[in-house]
Amino acid sequence: MKVISGTLKGRNLVGYNIKGTRPTMDRVKESVFATIQNKLVNSVCLDLYAGSGAMGIEAISNGAVNCYFVDCSPAAVKILKQNITSLNIKERSHVLETKDMKALQYFVDGNISFDLIFLDPPYDSPCLSQAMDFIDKNSLLKNNGLVVCELLNSSLLGEYKTLKLLKEKKYGSKIVKIYEKKYNMDGDRI
């Protein structure tokens, strides 16, 4: 597993075989980052189900100011910290070892919002819908920010109150949906 673009291109990442995770395929990652490249420079990102941190690290490699990495698995967090250290990006990385909803509430309480959020939870978990609802209702995404979701089926809604489906693409058995914040909390188009 490698960083596929940006200043860290070609650098190796460990953690391809972390139990309970499935790293995003390189062709999927390449397509996603080609789509979101104009949102990366100077962005603040969240990699909510981080695993090895591949998506957040790719964002940093492509100009993100910093990334918050969240995972509840001690094994994944250990690998994630190893990747961050080996790539010398500690000053641009914040790691939280906690559950998804607890982390999201932490961001709300800390008045932290994001330009870009990556959601790639375990496929058999209902947490993706819960996270999307929470992000939508609590304004965790800045105006014109993006949420990138990787899932097995098309169970997510096409639109939420403030999040509009921008793009949907199928890669084998996986689906990537990209949402953009286009509404304020009153439901008015921005």
C-alpha distance (Angstrom), angle and dihedral (degrees) to the residues before:
residue distance angle dihedral
M1 . . .
K2 3.80 . .
V3 3.77 141.5 .
I4 3.81 102.6 -99.2
S5 3.81 103.3 -159.1
G6 3.78 146.6 9.5
T7 3.78 130.9 36.7
L8 3.82 93.2 -29.8
K9 3.83 94.6 46.2
G10 3.78 113.1 150.3
R11 3.81 95.5 16.0
N12 3.79 114.7 134.8
L13 3.78 124.2 -114.8
V14 3.79 124.2 -158.9
G15 3.77 124.0 -146.2
Y16 3.77 105.0 68.1
N17 3.80 89.3 135.9
I18 3.83 102.4 43.7
K19 3.80 106.9 147.1
G20 3.79 111.9 -107.3
T21 3.82 95.7 18.3
R22 3.76 134.1 96.9
P23 3.78 114.5 -162.1
T24 3.78 118.0 -134.8
M25 3.80 110.7 -100.5
D26 3.82 114.9 -108.7
R27 3.81 93.4 -118.8
V28 3.81 90.3 52.6
K29 3.80 91.8 46.9
E30 3.81 90.9 47.9
S31 3.81 92.0 51.1
V32 3.81 93.3 46.1
F33 3.79 93.5 49.6
A34 3.81 92.0 46.9
T35 3.82 87.4 55.1
I36 3.83 96.3 47.3
Q37 3.81 100.6 34.2
N38 3.82 94.3 112.3
K39 3.84 89.8 57.9
L40 3.82 97.3 52.0
V41 3.81 107.5 74.2
N42 3.82 111.0 94.5
S43 3.80 91.7 -4.7
V44 3.79 129.7 145.3
C45 3.82 109.7 -135.8
L46 3.78 139.2 -166.6
D47 3.81 122.0 -153.4
L48 3.82 96.8 -170.6
Y49 3.81 101.5 -178.7
A50 3.78 92.4 30.5
G51 3.81 105.0 168.7
S52 3.81 103.4 169.3
G53 3.81 89.9 -4.9
A54 3.81 95.2 -115.8
M55 3.82 96.6 145.3
G56 3.81 96.1 45.2
I57 3.79 91.7 43.6
E58 3.81 89.5 51.3
A59 3.82 88.2 52.4
I60 3.82 91.5 51.5
S61 3.81 89.6 47.2
N62 3.80 88.2 55.4
G63 3.80 97.7 49.8
A64 3.80 109.3 -76.0
V65 3.81 110.9 151.1
N66 3.79 91.0 -140.1
C67 3.76 144.1 -22.2
Y68 3.78 133.4 -143.4
F69 3.80 110.2 -143.0
V70 3.82 118.0 -160.0
D71 3.79 128.2 -174.2
C72 3.80 132.0 147.4
S73 3.81 95.4 -151.5
P74 3.82 114.3 96.1
A75 3.83 89.2 -154.3
A76 3.81 91.9 53.3
V77 3.81 92.8 46.0
K78 3.81 90.3 51.2
I79 3.84 90.8 53.3
L80 3.80 91.3 42.9
K81 3.80 92.1 53.9
Q82 3.82 89.4 47.4
N83 3.84 90.2 54.5
I84 3.80 92.4 46.8
T85 3.81 91.5 50.1
S86 3.81 95.3 45.7
L87 3.82 91.0 49.9
N88 3.82 92.1 46.5
I89 3.83 94.4 -127.3
K90 3.81 99.9 125.4
E91 3.81 93.1 120.9
R92 3.82 90.2 57.8
S93 3.82 96.5 42.8
H94 3.81 133.3 80.3
V95 3.80 116.7 -172.8
L96 3.81 123.6 -161.2
E97 3.80 120.6 -174.6
T98 3.78 100.2 -156.7
K99 3.79 143.7 99.1
D100 3.78 120.2 -71.8
M101 3.81 100.2 -110.4
K102 3.80 92.9 44.2
A103 3.81 89.1 53.0
L104 3.80 92.3 48.1
Q105 3.80 90.5 51.8
Y106 3.83 88.9 48.6
F107 3.81 88.9 56.6
V108 3.81 92.1 48.2
D109 3.83 90.9 49.1
G110 3.81 90.8 47.3
N111 3.82 92.9 47.2
I112 3.82 90.0 -122.2
S113 3.79 117.6 154.3
F114 3.78 132.1 177.2
D115 3.77 142.1 -134.7
L116 3.79 91.4 -154.7
I117 3.81 133.0 21.3
F118 3.81 125.4 -170.6
L119 3.82 116.9 -156.6
D120 3.79 116.7 -175.1
P121 3.83 106.2 146.9
P122 3.79 126.7 166.6
Y123 3.80 105.6 -64.6
D124 3.80 96.2 -125.9
S125 3.79 93.4 53.4
P126 3.83 126.3 100.1
C127 3.79 89.9 -147.2
L128 3.83 95.6 99.4
S129 3.82 93.4 68.0
Q130 3.81 90.7 44.0
A131 3.80 91.7 50.3
M132 3.83 92.8 47.5
D133 3.82 91.5 50.0
F134 3.81 91.4 48.6
I135 3.82 93.7 47.1
D136 3.79 90.3 48.7
K137 3.82 96.3 47.1
N138 3.81 96.4 42.7
S139 3.82 101.4 44.8
L140 3.79 95.0 -121.9
L141 3.79 89.5 151.3
K142 3.79 120.6 71.9
N143 3.81 119.1 -128.3
N144 3.82 110.1 -74.7
G145 3.81 89.2 12.4
L146 3.80 121.9 139.2
V147 3.80 136.0 -128.1
V148 3.81 114.6 -158.2
C149 3.83 113.6 -160.0
E150 3.78 126.9 -172.2
L151 3.80 115.5 -163.3
L152 3.80 144.4 150.8
N153 3.78 99.2 -124.0
S154 3.75 137.1 23.6
S155 3.80 95.0 -105.5
L156 3.81 95.3 131.1
L157 3.77 119.4 94.0
G158 3.78 120.9 -103.8
E159 3.79 91.4 -126.3
Y160 3.77 138.5 11.9
K161 3.79 127.4 -165.9
T162 3.82 94.1 -81.2
L163 3.82 101.9 8.6
K164 3.79 122.5 79.9
L165 3.81 123.7 -167.7
L166 3.79 105.6 -111.6
K167 3.80 101.0 174.2
E168 3.80 139.7 -1.0
K169 3.79 124.1 -170.0
K170 3.80 133.6 172.8
Y171 3.81 121.5 -139.3
G172 3.79 108.2 -174.7
S173 3.80 105.0 -63.8
K174 3.84 93.3 -13.0
I175 3.77 128.5 87.2
V176 3.80 124.6 -158.6
K177 3.80 117.3 -159.1
I178 3.79 121.6 -172.4
Y179 3.81 118.3 -161.5
E180 3.79 127.4 -169.0
K181 3.79 126.9 -155.9
K182 3.77 106.3 -119.9
Y183 3.79 104.8 150.2
N184 3.76 135.9 62.7
M185 3.81 121.8 -129.5
D186 3.81 91.5 -91.1
G187 3.79 88.9 61.9
D188 3.80 93.4 -110.8
R189 3.78 117.2 142.6
I190 3.80 111.0 -111.0
